[in-house]
Amino acid sequence: MLRATDRLLDLDPDGAAVECRALLALPEGEVPGKFCLSLVTLTRAEDLDDPTPEIDRFLGQVEETIAAATAREHAHPDEAEVKLLLGLAYGSKALAEGTRKNYLASLQAVREAQRRFTEALQLDPNLVDAYYGIGVYDYALSRLPTLVKPLVGIVLPKGDATQGLKEIEQVAEQGSYLKTTAQMALLRLYGGEEEKYPQALRYGRELLARYPGNPDVYFATANVASELGNLREALDIARRIGRQMEAGQSHFGPDLAARYNQLLGKLYMDHGEYATAVTFFDRAIQVPTPPRYRWVTAWAWTRSGMVFDLQGNRDEAERRYRKALAVVSEGAARDMARRYLDTPYRGKDRPPS
């Protein structure tokens, strides 16, 4: 299962499927093997502009996993690892149901996942991996919009972001099954809204060494290095993306061109090289972009608008913010464009290098 997880995190679903089928052939391997194959399907869905058919297929597979694991749970109620696997299966189901906008089913699955993780720890307090599910739950529930929290609170207890991060950190340092999964989560969280860049960079460096086939790790780690003022390291990581694109490596195809140029623009913008930044932002805007990467185009318009604000060209900045708002996408880029369309961007304090 660990080998399969490594393959999945390195975006090698074919290799992971081989390990999953080997699991199925082992005594008592039915439940983890079924769950493993469902994760292969979910990983493949991430590369599709329309993942709906694969997500539907995953939901069918994960229901089979839950049925098999529940039967095992009834026969062996004291097995903490079965509870852990059930928690992971229900948690994955919750995410998939959420993407399909089946919100009631998603909430029910979250509740079942939380129950199984808690029961796993009651049976085996040393099963550190169970804290991953609890930590993700605590963090995610604490970050729900204010208007939604009372509705969710009817069926789920409230979350605690600080506690959630501590729980995920515990798994990232001490976990057996989910250690690298937790590290991947912390790279995204600490390199994103939490803005804990030193911690994120530590995880990013470790993950880059372990998963050189996953472009998301490169993009996240380069961004974090830049936020810490380390342009040289950030550019080195970005250029590794470029070299793999030139070599035609799997998952580093032409569909990453806009994302790659937008990253370079962001790195040069962070360090005050505005003319170079706009050149790369414009390239990101101009290259063909798959629908799943429309958010990249929105960021390129927004960040280039921020550059023009810094240069005192308010008319061009406003034009670019409006272009960002016209992109059919969701996410922080549009929110930021809307904010700076109302109030010009004046920059931010840079962290020490």
C-alpha positions in Angstrom: 0.0 0.0 0.0 2.9 2.3 0.7 4.4 1.6 -2.7 1.0 2.3 -4.3 0.7 5.6 -2.4 4.1 6.7 -3.5 3.2 5.9 -7.1 -0.1 7.9 -6.8 1.7 10.9 -5.3 4.2 10.8 -8.1 1.2 10.8 -10.5 1.9 7.3 -11.8 -1.5 5.7 -11.7 -0.5 2.8 -14.0 2.4 1.8 -11.6 0.0 2.3 -8.6 -2.6 0.0 -10.3 0.1 -2.8 -10.5 0.7 -2.5 -6.7 -3.1 -2.4 -6.0 -3.7 -5.6 -8.0 -0.8 -7.2 -6.0 -2.6 -6.2 -2.8 -5.8 -7.9 -4.0 -3.9 -11.2 -4.5 -2.8 -11.2 -0.9 -4.6 -12.9 2.0 -6.9 -10.3 3.6 -5.9 -7.9 0.8 -9.4 -7.4 -0.6 -10.3 -4.2 1.3 -7.1 -2.3 0.9 -6.8 -3.5 -2.7 -10.3 -2.2 -3.6 -9.6 1.1 -1.9 -6.3 1.4 -3.7 -7.8 0.9 -7.1 -10.5 3.5 -6.4 -7.7 6.0 -5.6 -6.1 5.2 -9.0 -9.4 6.2 -10.7 -9.5 9.4 -8.7 -5.9 10.3 -9.6 -6.7 9.7 -13.3 -9.7 12.0 -13.0 -7.4 14.9 -12.0 -5.9 15.1 -15.5 -9.3 15.4 -17.3 -11.1 18.6 -18.3 -14.3 16.7 -17.6 -13.6 14.4 -14.7 -17.3 13.5 -14.1 -17.3 10.0 -15.7 -14.2 9.0 -13.7 -15.5 10.5 -10.5 -18.8 8.6 -11.0 -16.7 5.4 -11.5 -14.7 6.2 -8.4 -17.9 6.6 -6.3 -19.0 3.1 -7.4 -15.6 1.7 -6.5 -15.5 3.4 -3.1 -19.0 2.1 -2.3 -17.6 -1.4 -2.9 -14.7 -0.7 -0.7 -17.0 0.6 2.1 -19.2 -2.5 1.8 -16.2 -4.9 2.0 -14.6 -2.9 4.9 -17.9 -2.7 6.8 -18.2 -6.5 6.6 -14.7 -6.8 7.9 -15.5 -4.3 10.6 -18.4 -6.4 11.8 -16.3 -9.6 11.8 -13.4 -7.9 13.6 -14.7 -5.0 15.6 -11.4 -4.5 17.4 -9.2 -3.9 14.3 -8.2 -0.2 14.4 -6.7 -0.3 10.9 -10.0 -1.3 9.4 -11.5 1.8 11.1 -8.7 3.9 9.6 -9.3 2.5 6.1 -13.1 3.1 6.4 -12.4 6.7 7.5 -10.2 7.3 4.5 -12.8 5.7 2.2 -15.6 7.8 3.6 -13.4 10.9 3.5 -12.6 10.3 -0.2 -16.3 9.8 -0.9 -17.1 13.1 0.8 -14.7 15.0 -1.5 -16.0 13.3 -4.6 -19.7 13.9 -3.6 -18.8 17.5 -3.0 -17.4 18.0 -6.5 -20.7 16.5 -7.9 -22.6 19.0 -5.7 -24.2 16.2 -3.7 -23.8 18.1 -0.5 -26.0 16.1 1.7 -24.2 12.9 0.7 -20.9 14.6 1.3 -21.9 15.8 4.8 -23.0 12.3 5.7 -19.8 10.8 4.4 -17.8 13.4 6.4 -19.6 12.4 9.6 -19.0 8.7 9.0 -15.3 9.4 8.3 -14.9 11.4 11.5 -16.6 8.6 13.5 -14.3 5.9 12.1 -11.1 7.9 12.7 -12.1 8.6 16.3 -12.9 4.9 16.9 -9.6 3.9 15.4 -7.8 6.1 17.9 -9.9 4.7 20.7 -8.9 1.2 19.8 -5.2 2.1 19.2 -4.0 5.5 20.5 -0.7 4.9 18.8 -2.3 4.8 15.3 -1.0 8.3 14.5 -2.3 8.2 10.9 -5.9 8.5 12.1 -5.0 12.1 13.1 -4.7 13.0 9.4 -8.4 12.6 8.8 -9.3 14.3 12.1 -6.9 17.1 11.3 -8.2 17.7 7.8 -11.7 17.7 9.3 -10.9 20.2 12.0 -9.1 22.5 9.6 -11.7 22.4 6.8 -14.7 22.8 9.1 -13.1 25.9 10.7 -12.7 27.5 7.3 -16.3 27.2 6.1 -18.0 30.5 5.2 -19.8 32.1 8.1 -23.2 31.7 6.3 -22.7 28.0 5.9 -21.4 27.1 9.4 -24.8 27.1 11.2 -26.2 24.7 8.6 -23.3 22.4 8.7 -23.2 22.6 12.5 -26.6 20.9 12.6 -25.0 17.6 11.6 -21.3 18.1 12.3 -19.3 19.5 15.3 -17.3 22.7 14.7 -13.7 22.5 13.6 -10.5 24.1 15.0 -7.9 25.2 12.4 -5.0 25.4 14.9 -5.7 22.0 16.3 -6.2 20.6 12.8 -2.8 21.8 11.6 -1.2 20.3 14.7 -2.8 17.0 14.0 -1.7 16.9 10.4 1.8 17.9 11.4 1.9 14.9 13.8 1.1 12.6 10.9 3.7 14.4 8.7 6.4 13.7 11.3 5.3 10.3 12.8 2.8 8.7 10.5 3.3 5.2 9.0 0.8 5.1 6.1 0.0 8.8 5.5 3.2 10.6 6.3 3.9 11.9 2.8 0.2 12.5 2.2 0.2 14.8 5.3 3.4 16.5 4.1 1.7 17.2 0.7 -1.3 18.7 2.5 0.9 20.9 4.6 2.9 22.1 1.6 -0.4 23.4 0.1 -1.7 24.9 3.4 1.5 26.5 4.7 2.4 27.7 1.2 -1.1 29.1 0.7 -3.5 30.8 3.0 -1.5 30.0 6.2 1.6 31.7 4.8 4.0 29.7 6.9 6.6 29.7 4.2 9.6 28.3 6.1 7.7 25.2 7.1 6.2 24.8 3.6 9.7 25.1 2.0 11.0 22.3 4.2 8.2 20.0 3.1 8.5 21.1 -0.5 12.2 20.2 -0.7 11.6 16.8 0.8 8.7 16.1 -1.6 10.6 17.3 -4.6 13.2 14.7 -3.9 10.7 11.9 -3.5 8.1 12.8 -6.2 10.0 14.3 -9.2 7.1 13.4 -11.5 4.5 15.6 -9.8 4.4 19.1 -11.3 2.2 20.5 -8.4 5.1 20.0 -6.0 7.4 22.0 -8.2 5.0 24.9 -8.6 4.2 25.0 -4.9 7.8 24.9 -3.8 9.0 27.5 -6.3 6.3 29.8 -5.1 7.2 29.3 -1.5 11.0 29.9 -2.1 10.1 33.1 -3.9 7.9 34.3 -1.0 10.9 33.8 1.3 13.0 36.0 -1.0 15.0 33.2 -2.5 14.7 34.0 -6.2 17.7 31.8 -7.2 16.1 28.6 -5.7 12.7 29.5 -7.0 14.0 30.0 -10.6 16.0 26.8 -10.3 12.9 24.8 -9.5 10.9 26.6 -12.2 13.6 25.8 -14.8 13.4 22.1 -13.8 9.7 22.3 -14.9 10.8 23.8 -18.2 13.4 21.1 -18.8 10.9 18.3 -18.2 8.4 20.0 -20.5 11.1 20.2 -23.2 11.8 16.5 -22.7 8.1 15.6 -23.0 8.0 14.0 -19.6 4.6 12.6 -18.5 2.5 15.2 -16.8 4.8 18.0 -18.1 3.1 18.4 -21.4 2.1 21.6 -23.4 -1.0 22.1 -21.3 1.4 23.4 -18.5 2.7 26.2 -20.7 0.4 28.9 -19.3 0.9 27.7 -15.8 4.7 27.7 -16.3 4.8 31.2 -17.7 2.5 32.5 -15.0 4.8 31.1 -12.4 7.8 32.8 -13.9 5.9 36.1 -14.1 5.0 35.8 -10.4 8.6 35.0 -9.4 10.0 38.1 -11.3 7.1 40.2 -10.0 7.9 39.2 -6.4 11.5 40.5 -6.9 10.6 43.8 -8.6 11.6 42.9 -12.2 8.3 44.1 -13.5 9.0 44.3 -17.3 10.2 40.7 -17.3 7.2 39.7 -15.2 4.7 41.3 -17.6 6.4 39.5 -20.5 5.8 36.1 -18.9 2.2 37.0 -17.8 1.4 38.0 -21.4 2.8 34.7 -22.6 0.6 32.9 -20.1 -2.4 34.8 -21.4 -1.7 34.1 -25.0 -0.9 30.3 -25.0 -3.9 27.9 -25.4 -5.1 26.8 -22.0 -7.2 23.7 -21.2 -10.5 24.5 -19.3 -9.1 23.1 -16.1 -6.4 25.7 -16.1 -8.5 28.8 -16.7 -7.7 29.9 -13.2 -4.1 30.4 -14.5 -5.2 32.8 -17.1 -7.2 34.7 -14.5 -4.1 34.9 -12.3 -2.0 36.2 -15.2 -4.4 39.0 -15.9 -4.7 39.9 -12.2 -1.0 39.9 -11.4 -0.1 41.8 -14.5 -2.8 44.4 -13.4 -1.1 44.6 -10.0 2.3 45.3 -11.7 0.7 48.2 -13.7 -0.8 49.5 -10.5 2.7 49.5 -8.9 4.0 51.4 -12.0 1.3 54.0 -11.7 -0.6 53.0 -14.9 -4.1 52.7 -13.4 -5.9 52.6 -16.7 -4.0 49.5 -17.9 -4.3 47.9 -14.4 -8.1 48.3 -14.5 -8.3 46.9 -18.0 -6.4 43.8 -16.8 -8.5 43.3 -13.7 -11.7 43.4 -15.9 -10.1 40.8 -18.2 -9.5 38.6 -15.1 -13.1 38.9 -14.1 -14.2 38.0 -17.6 -12.4 34.6 -17.4 -14.8 31.8 -16.6 -13.2 30.4 -13.5 -13.4 30.3 -9.8 -10.8 31.1 -7.1 -8.8 33.8 -5.4 -7.6 35.5 -8.7 -11.0 36.8 -9.4 -11.5 37.9 -5.8 -8.2 39.8 -5.9 -9.0 41.4 -9.3 -12.3 42.6 -7.9 -10.6 44.0 -4.8 -7.9 45.9 -6.8 -10.4 47.2 -9.3 -11.9 49.1 -6.4 -8.7 50.0 -4.6 -5.3 50.1 -6.4 -2.7 47.6 -5.5 0.2 49.2 -3.5 2.4 46.2 -2.9 3.2 44.2 0.2 6.0 44.0 2.7 8.6 41.4 1.5 9.9 38.8 4.0 13.6 38.9 4.8 15.8 36.9 2.4 
